Amino acid sequence: MTLTDIIPSLRSSLPTRVHPEIWPVSTTPGVRGEIAVGGVSLTDVADRFGTPAYVLDETDVRHRCAAYERAFGSANVVYAAKALTCRGLLRWIAGEGLGLAVYSAGQLAAARSVDFPAERIVLHGDAKTTADLDAALDYGVGRIVIESPSEVARLAALARPEGQRVHVRVLPEELGYPECAGLPAAHDADRFGMPAAELEDLVGRIVAQQRLHLVGLDIYLGSQLSRFGPAERAIRHLVVLLDEIRRRHGVTLTELNIGGGHAVAHTHGEAELALDAFAVRVRTVLHSACLRLDVPEPRLMVTPGRAIVAHAGVAVYRVLAVRRTPDGHQLAAVDGGLSDNPRPALYGARYTAALLGRTGTTTCPTMVIGRHDEACDVLVHDAPLSADLRPGDLIAVPASGAYQYAMASNYNLVTRPPLIGVHDGAARVLVRAETLDDLLGRDQDA
């Protein structure tokens, strides 16, 4: 679902520099190069809250939640908190009826602080600490995903007498990654989860524990996946495992979670997952596979993260310096960088940018670099920015809602920016800007 799917009139109203498929759903153009999100001018955000600043559109988040709810049913959609976690966002997610996948006691604490319904929470993680498990069991989360044999005894020892519902993470094995677009999951040797060959022993251990109730299987296929093939093969593979578990252990599992990793465009023309068609296809494949093996059809669950929040976010920076090259390109240094968006440095992620507050002249390819004096600190490689770009200008980077703020650091002791929620013409601080006092306050050698 894109912006123009929701508001078709914007196909003709947005300027060409603002490709609607990568901007928040509430994006509107203004005079003299202004861009507003949620009815709030991005220039005004910069003036009021400083730069860098991250803007998160509540309307866009809720639209993405609604789209997944229509496709799969809200009870079957679990938002992956690793993409972005803050209390305001979790309130929106809870209000839309989605579940929540957490990966640490910290994320669970954020969920608990807003009274996120415990039964809709799933605890994931390759290496769960005792603190993670204690927090999850204390809150009474709905599911815990077991990803290694050592977790069985640990969890059983900690579980309450009434028991804990669990899933088992299954490694995807041979599911045809070379022919699919996107980033496949790490090689089996590099991560936890259970190969199919070892699943029988693990299931036997789980069902032998009175306080553990195995209810489903879970799988992760990769990131930025736009084609249906990997999920189709995974479902067929998982149904075979459901049949084997039922026959060998007498346990009928009622849930399958095929993960997330659904492709989201960060630049104009990139492939995205066709959500509605995907939902129809995977349900059809599940029904057919269960019918063929006479297996009771389980609930089909998904865990989107990026697909819920990526397009809702916009990063706003101020240009500090500009250098032009003889070949007609220009280099622009901004007041952010890999400390607030490490994805280009870590994964080669691609973004684009738009000039704010003025229309500028003709455009030329522009590389946007950060402030950290590192060769890898490149935020945007070839944005079509104004050829007369100058210090003091503001630029906005769309599709910045996922895995940027969540992975931000204090490299070079740079403070992390604010996260600003926008909705119906109002802006409010979801997470305040970090201060130098915040940084030094943790340094105890005063």
N, C-alpha and C positions, 0 to 999 in steps of 0.2 A: 504494500500500500504506500503510495506516495502522496505528497502534498496536493498535487493536481487531481488525484483520485477523489480526495475529500472535498476540495474546493476547485471545481473545474474552471471557474472564471479566472483563476490565477494563471492559467496557461498564457493568457494574453497580457496580464497586468504586471507580472514580474519582469524586471530587466534581464537581459541575456546573461549578465554576470552572476545572477542568482538562479542557478538551476534548481527548480523546486524539489526535485527528487532527493536532494541531499540537505535541505534546510528544514527547520521545524515547521510543523503544520500551520502554525499561526503567523508565519513570516509575511510581512507586508512591506512594499517599497514606499519610500517617502520622497520628498523633494530634495534636491541637491545631494543625491547619493545616500540619503538616510535609509537604514533598514531597521524595521521594528520586529520584535519577536514578543508574542504575548501582549501586544499593544504597547510595548515599552521600547523606546529608541535605544539601540545599542550604543550610540554615542552618549546618551544620557546615563546609561549604565556605567560607562567608562568615567564620565565626569563625577558621578556620585560615589562609585565604589573603588575607583582606581583601576589600574591595569597591572598585570594581566587580570582578567576576570573571566569566570566561567558562568554561562547563562544556561538555565535549564527550563524548558517550556513545559509547564504542567499539562497544557492541553495536548501536546504531542504525546507525552507519556501515556495519558489516559486513552488517546486514540489507538496507540499501539496495543495497549492492554485489551481494549475492546475488540480489536481485529483478531487477536489470538483467542480471545474468549469465543468469538463467533466461529472460529475455525476448529477449535478443539474442546470448548467448554471450559469455564473458568476453573473448575475443580481439577482440570488436567493440565493446567499451565502453571509452571513454577518458575518465578523470576530468579535468575542467577545473580545473587548480590555481589559477586566479585566484579561485575561490570561497573557498578557504582553503588555505593551505600551511603545514605544519610537519612536522618529520621524523617525529614519532609518527604523525600521520595518514597520511603517505606510506607508512610501513611497513604500516599496515592495508590501504591500497589495493593495494599490491604483493602482500600476502599473499592477497588475494581474487582475484588474477589479472587485474585491470583494467590498462589502459594509462593513460598520463598525458599530458595536454596542458600544456606549459609555455609561458610568454610572456616569459621573460627569462632572462638568464644566472644571476640570483639563484635563481629557482625551479629551474633545472637544477642549480645547485650543491647545493640542498637534496636533490634527488632523487639526485644522485650520492653524497652523503654517507651515504645509507642503501642504496647499491648497488641502486637501482631499475633493473630490467633496461633497458638502453639501447634495445633493439629495440622496446620497448613505449612509447617516448616519442615524442611529436610536438611539434615546435616551431612555434608560431603567432606572429602579431604583424603588425600593419599596417606597422610601421616597425622592422625588426630591425636592431640595431646590429651592427657588426663583432664586438664582444665576444659578442653573442648567438650569431651564426653560428659563430664560432671555438669557443665552448664546446660547441655542439651537435655540430659535426663532430669535435671532439676526443673527445667521449664516444661518438660513433657512434650517434646517435639514429636511430630507425627511419624517421621521416618528417619532412620540413620542408615547410611549406605556403607556397607562393609566392603573394604577394598583390599584386604590382605588377611590371611589366616590368623595372624597374631591378634587381630582385633576381636575375634570371636570370644576368646576367654576373657579378655579385658572388659569387653562390653557386658558379657553375661555376669561378671562379678559385680559390676556397678549398677546393673539394671534393677528397677523396682520389682517387687513381687508380682505385680500385674503384668509385667512383661513389656518388651519394646518391639515395635514393628520395624523390620529391617528390609533393605534391598541388598542385592549383591551386584557390584560393578563387574561387568564382563568385558574383557578385552575384545576389540573388534576382529582381530586376526585378519584373515584374507578376505577383505570386502571390496577390493578393486579400487584403491586410492589413486593409482596412476591415471585413471581416466576421468577423475572428478576434479572440478575447479575448486580452489580453496586451499587451506592449510590442513593437512591430515594431522591426526593426533600423533603424539610422539611414539616412536617405536616401542613395541612391547617391552623391550629390555630396559627402557628408560622410565617406566612408570609402573604404578600398582594397578590393581584390578586382576581379575582371574581369567586365565586362559581356559577355554572350554574343556581342555583335557584334565584340568585340575578342579573343575567345578563340582564334580560329584563328591569328592572328599570334603570340600568346604561345606557343601549343603548338608552332608551327613553330620558334620560338626555342629552346624547351626541348629538343625532339627533336634539334636540331642540335648540342647540347652532349653530347659523349661521356660526361661525368662526371655528367650528370643523367638520372635514370630516372623518367619520369612514370608513376605507377601509379594515380592516382585524382583525384577531384574532391571538393571540400569546400564546404559552404554553411552560412551562419548565417541563421536566420529571425527571431530576436528573443528576447525574454525573457518568462517567465510565460505561455507558450502552452499552452492546455488543449485546444484543438480540433485535429483531425487534418488539416483541409483544407490549411493551408499546406505541411505536410510532403508530403502526397500530390501537390500541384501541383509542388513542388520536385523530387520524384523523377521525375515524368514529364518535367519540363524537363531534368533531368540526363541521363536516358536518351537523350533526343534528342541531347544534346551528345556522349554516348558514341558514338552511331552516327555522328555527323558526324566526330568525331576519328578513328574507325576507318577510315572511307571516305577521308578526305582525307589522313591522315598514316600510315595503316597501323599504328596503335598501338591495341591493345586494353587498355583500362583495367580494372583488377580490383577497385577499391575506390571506394565512395561513402560520404562522411561527411556526414550530414544535421544535424550539430551537436547542440546541447542546447536550453537555454531552456525546459525542461519545467516547467510551472506547479507551484508548491508553495504550500500554504495557510499564511499567517502569522497569520490570525485565523479564528475559528470560522465555517464556512459558505463560505469562499472556494473557488473552483474549483481542482481539481488535474487533472493529466494522468492518465488511466486507462492506466497503463503497459502492462499485458498486452494490452489491446485495441488500444492504439496499435501495439505491436510486431507483432501479427498483421496489422493493417491495412496498415502500410507495407510489410511483406514481401510481402503479396498484391499491392499496387500495383506494387512493383518487379518481381515475377515477370510480371505481366500486361504491363507496359510493355516489358520486355525481349523477351517472347514476340512481341509485336506487331511490333517492329522487328527481330526476329531478332538481338538483341544478347546476347552471353554475360552471364549474370547475375553482377554483382559482389558482393563482400562489402558488407553494409550495416552501417555503423558509426554510433555516436552519441557525443556528448561532453557528458554531464551534469556539472554542477558543483553548483549549488544543490540539485538533487534528491537528491544523495548526502549533503550535510552540513547542509542548513538545519535539518531537524527534530532533528538530533543535538545542536544547540547551545542552551544556555540562558544568558542574561545575568542576573547577580544584582547588584542595586543596593541601597544603603541610602538611605532617605528622610532628607533634611536639613531640609525645611521643608514645611508644609502651609498652604494658604489656602483658605477656603471662600467661595463666592460666593452672593449672595442667591437665585439661581435653583436652588440645590440641587446645584450642581456643586462639585468641589474641584480644586485645583491642587497637585501634589506635585513638589517639586524633589528630584532625586537626585544622587548623587556621580559620575555619568557624564554622557554626553551625546553630542553630535555628534563628539567626538574618538574615541569608540569605536564609534559607530554613525552614520555620516553619511547613511545611506540615506533616512530620512524627509526630511531637508533637501534632498537631491539629487534624489530621485525621488518624493517623496510616499508612501513606503512606509508601510504600516499594520501595527501590532503590537497585542498585548494584554498584560496583566500579571496576576499573581496574588500575593496577600499570602502571606508565608512566616512560619511560627513561631507563628501564632495564628489563630483563626478570625474574629475581628472581629465586627462587627455587620452590619446590613443594608448593602447596597452602594449606591454612587452613582457616576455617571459621573465619571471622574477623568482629567485631563490630566497626563501625566508629562513634566516638562521637565528639561533638562539644566543644567549648571553654567556654561555658556559665555557668558551674557549676550548671546545672539543671539535674535532673534525666530523664527528657523527652528529653534532647538534644542528641538524637541518630539519625544520618543521615542515616546510613546503618546498618542493624541488622546482616547480615550474608554473607558478600561479600567474594568470594573465592580469597583472596589476598595472596601474597607470604608469606611463612612461615618465611622468614628472613626480613620481613618489618622492616624499621628502620627510626628514625628521619631524616628529610631532604628529604625523598622520596616524589614523587608527585603521587597523585591518581586523577582519573577522574570519575565523576558520570554522566552517560548518562541520557537522557530523562529528562533534567533539564530545559527545556525552558518555562514551563507553571507554573504559580502560585508560583514560587519561588522568582525570582527577583521582581515580582509584589507585593509580600507580605512582602518583606524584611523590617526590622526595625533597629533601633539603640539601641536595648536592650544592657544594660551594656555600653552604649555609644561606641559601636563598629561601625566603619564606614562601609558603604555599598560598595561592591566590584564594579569593572568596568564591563561593558557589552561590549564585543568585537565582532564585526561582522567580519566574514571571508568569503572570496569568491575569487576563482581563484588565490590562493597563496598569497593573500594580507589580512592583518589584520588591522582593523581600530576601533577606539573607538566610539561606539554608545552612551554610557553613561560613563563619566569618573568616576574614583574611588572617593568616598567621602573622604574628609580630616578632620582632627581634627579642622581646622579653620572653615570648613563648620558647624560643630556641635556647636562650641563655638560662632560662629557668630550670632546665633539665641538667645543666652543667653545674655540678655541685662544688667545683673548686673555685668558690667565690672569693 
